[in-house]
């Protein structure tokens, strides 16, 4: 009876390992496809309702530094409050190298214009003055919900080298391990018959 229990446990662990491997590979494929699609459309990568980016300038230092990862949600401009860090597309009034890219700045003031349009005054906390042009629904992207220097370094590295490393270091050993398990199970089944 003890041998039967060990055999059942091995089979359960083998199935669990296979399921975990399939989930890891599927999740990795989902991320890779999402990044490829976002890059081809020149949009933000959206994973489970969250997007992320790496900060380019020091306008939000010391709270958020260049190279930090920011995670933001796409939402409605109506949900923004004074003090929030929001992400918007930089337009005129920003350095030409930044124009057209996402920027994260702090909300200083929210105005509702007579026509009902919301106009948000923003400023990088390291800047001495407010941004020249207000954020409106046209260039509003979302609200920053998290930032991290460590994750920023990791994602910058992964953007440059990640797909190769992910395949070689993570997916390939899982695949090889599962192939070996399948061969062993098939061999054991043949021996039992």
C-alpha positions in Angstrom: 0.0 0.0 0.0 2.9 2.3 0.7 4.2 1.8 -2.8 0.8 2.7 -4.3 0.7 5.9 -2.3 4.2 6.9 -3.5 3.2 6.2 -7.1 0.1 8.3 -6.8 2.0 11.1 -5.2 4.6 11.0 -8.0 1.8 11.1 -10.6 0.1 14.0 -8.8 3.4 16.0 -8.6 4.1 15.2 -12.3 0.7 16.5 -13.3 1.1 19.6 -11.1 4.5 20.3 -12.6 3.1 19.9 -16.1 0.2 22.3 -15.4 2.6 24.8 -13.8 4.9 24.6 -16.8 2.0 25.1 -19.2 0.8 28.1 -17.2 4.3 29.7 -17.1 4.7 29.2 -20.8 1.2 30.6 -21.6 1.8 33.6 -19.3 5.1 34.3 -20.9 3.6 34.0 -24.4 0.8 36.4 -23.3 3.4 39.0 -22.2 5.5 38.6 -25.3 2.5 38.9 -27.7 1.2 41.9 -25.7 4.6 43.7 -26.0 4.9 42.9 -29.7 1.3 44.2 -30.4 1.8 47.3 -28.3 5.1 48.1 -30.0 3.6 47.6 -33.5 0.7 49.9 -32.7 3.0 52.4 -30.8 0.7 52.1 -27.7 1.2 51.2 -24.1 1.6 47.6 -23.1 -1.6 46.6 -21.2 -1.5 43.6 -19.0 -4.7 42.8 -17.0 -5.8 46.4 -17.1 -2.4 47.9 -16.0 0.2 49.5 -18.2 3.8 50.3 -17.4 6.6 52.4 -18.5 10.1 53.5 -17.5 10.6 57.2 -16.4 12.9 59.1 -18.7 13.5 62.4 -16.8 14.2 63.7 -13.3 11.2 66.0 -13.2 9.6 63.9 -10.4 12.7 63.4 -8.2 13.1 62.5 -5.4 9.7 60.7 -5.4 10.2 59.1 -8.9 13.6 59.0 -10.5 14.8 58.3 -14.1 14.8 54.6 -14.8 12.0 53.9 -12.3 9.2 51.6 -13.4 5.7 53.2 -13.2 2.5 51.2 -13.3 -0.6 53.0 -14.3 -4.3 52.3 -14.9 -6.1 53.7 -17.9 -9.1 55.4 -16.5 -11.3 58.5 -16.8 -10.0 62.0 -16.3 -13.0 62.5 -14.0 -11.4 60.2 -11.4 -8.3 62.3 -11.0 -7.8 64.2 -7.7 -5.3 66.9 -6.7 -2.1 65.3 -5.5 -2.4 62.2 -7.8 0.5 61.4 -10.1 -1.0 61.1 -13.6 0.4 59.9 -16.9 -0.3 62.0 -20.0 1.2 62.4 -23.5 3.6 65.3 -23.6 2.8 68.0 -26.1 4.0 71.5 -26.9 5.8 73.1 -24.0 7.9 70.0 -23.4 11.4 69.2 -24.7 11.2 68.0 -28.3 12.8 64.7 -27.2 9.8 64.1 -24.8 7.0 65.3 -27.0 4.6 62.5 -27.9 5.8 60.3 -25.1 4.2 59.5 -21.8 5.0 61.7 -18.9 4.2 61.3 -15.2 3.6 64.5 -13.2 1.7 65.5 -10.1 -1.8 67.1 -10.3 -1.7 70.6 -8.8 -5.1 71.9 -9.8 -8.3 70.7 -11.5 -10.5 73.1 -13.4 -13.9 72.4 -15.0 -14.4 74.8 -17.9 -17.8 76.3 -18.8 -18.3 73.7 -21.5 -17.8 70.9 -19.0 -14.3 70.0 -20.2 -11.8 69.1 -17.5 -8.4 70.9 -17.5 -5.7 69.6 -15.2 -2.7 71.7 -14.2 0.4 69.5 -13.6 3.9 69.9 -12.5 6.9 67.7 -12.0 7.7 67.9 -8.3 11.3 68.7 -9.2 10.3 71.6 -11.5 10.0 75.2 -10.4 6.8 75.9 -12.4 3.6 74.3 -13.6 3.6 72.7 -17.0 2.7 75.2 -19.7 -0.2 73.4 -21.2 -2.9 71.7 -19.1 -3.8 68.0 -19.4 -7.2 67.4 -21.0 -9.1 64.2 -21.9 -7.2 64.3 -25.3 -3.8 63.7 -23.9 -4.7 62.0 -20.5 -3.5 58.4 -20.3 -4.1 57.3 -16.7 -3.3 57.4 -13.0 0.0 56.2 -11.6 -0.6 53.5 -9.0 3.0 52.2 -8.3 6.6 53.0 -9.0 9.8 51.2 -8.2 13.5 51.7 -9.0 14.4 48.0 -8.6 11.6 46.9 -11.0 12.6 49.7 -13.4 16.1 48.4 -13.6 14.8 44.9 -14.1 12.3 45.9 -16.9 14.9 48.0 -18.7 17.2 44.9 -18.7 14.3 42.7 -19.8 13.3 45.0 -22.6 16.8 44.9 -24.0 17.7 41.2 -23.3 14.6 39.6 -21.7 13.1 37.6 -24.5 16.3 35.7 -25.1 16.9 35.2 -21.4 13.3 34.3 -20.7 13.3 31.6 -23.4 16.7 30.2 -22.5 16.6 30.4 -18.7 13.0 29.8 -17.9 11.0 28.2 -20.7 13.6 25.8 -22.2 14.4 24.0 -18.9 10.7 23.6 -18.2 10.1 22.2 -21.6 13.1 19.8 -21.4 12.0 18.7 -17.9 8.5 18.0 -19.1 9.8 16.0 -22.1 12.0 13.9 -19.8 9.0 13.3 -17.5 6.8 12.2 -20.4 9.5 9.8 -21.7 9.9 8.3 -18.2 6.2 7.9 -17.8 5.9 6.3 -21.2 8.8 4.0 -20.4 7.3 3.0 -17.0 3.9 2.3 -18.7 5.6 0.0 -21.2 7.4 -1.8 -18.4 4.2 -2.3 -16.4 2.5 -3.9 -19.5 
